[in-house]
Amino acid sequence: MAMPNETKSTTSKPAGKIESSRRLISVDALRGFDMFWIIGADSLVYALNQMSRTKPTEFLANQLDHADWEGFRFYDLIFPLFVFIVGVSLVFSLGKTIARTGRSGAVKRIIRRSLLLFALGIFYSGGLSHRWPDIRLLGVLNRIALAYFFTGLFFCFCQPRTLAAICAGLLIGYWALMTFIPFPDVRPTPQTQAIEKESGFTKPGQLNMASTNLIRGTFIKGVNLANYLDQKYLPGRKYDGTWDPEGILSTLPAIATCLLGVFAGILLQNQTVDDRRKAVFLLSFGVASVALGWL
């Protein structure tokens, strides 16, 4: 993931850039906009809604809270946007590293930063203040680390067309897995609950993990393939008890989101395309993607 002083423009056009550092202001502005909400600017909107409860303030407050499960709101785009920005930034930072030290140097950089960020994620989740298994292994920082790791390696060794094929494969593959792969119906029944209570099971639903009733294509909260894999194979503490919103299988589309940022970074780095056309293309693609995601 590129640090602020590593996201630089390779174009010689002076418009919209600080010549002393050749920074790409658009990326800095987008990162700042995203961090503005991450650090808690939503609290300002909540406070405004409490002070003066009107239809507009209620709408804004609602948009600055995560959708419980189905659909999405503005706030649900904040974290994916950060992952997207990671993809944009690594085009500049890793591109410069490859030019200076070769692919081996870039791979070392990717591994070092990914491990550091993953460790920080465990530390942030209480890795030093809790005993195992009350330690969360996958979280927001851990997902960023994984997305950066795989996307960085793809960028180092693959051409743009191959990257596009990988991105499409991740999204289509994730949909296919979630839709067609059967898994046990983990929903507890009165019978299994009674047996677990009599037998002293410490975790409810353990008997259902071996259920012979297989289901597929369900996207119910807590009852889908991604959540089942977390419950079955993800060790440690899960954010939602038996599954994690930053779990194992759902990391695949996060990598695809990071790759979308790479495509944007490649476009921004392309000196043969006029800046106005870049802005129109990115805006059009973004609106179309949001509309498609909502549908």
Secondary structure, 3 states (H helix, E strand, C coil): CCCHHHCECCCCCCCCEECCCCEEHHHHHHHHHHHHHHHHHHHHHHHHHHHCCCHHHHHHHHHCCCCCCCCCCHHHHHHHHHHHHHHHHHHHHHHHHHHHHHHHHHHHHHHHHHHHHHHHHHHHCCCCCCCCCCCCCCCHHHHHHHHHHHHHHHHHHCCHHHHHHHHHHHHHHHHHHHHHCCEECCCCCHHHHHHHHHHCCCCCCCHHHHCCCEECCCCECCECHHHHHHHHHCCCCCCCCCCCCCCCCCHHHHHHHHHHHHHHHHHHHCCCCCHHHHHHHHHHHHHHHHHHHHC
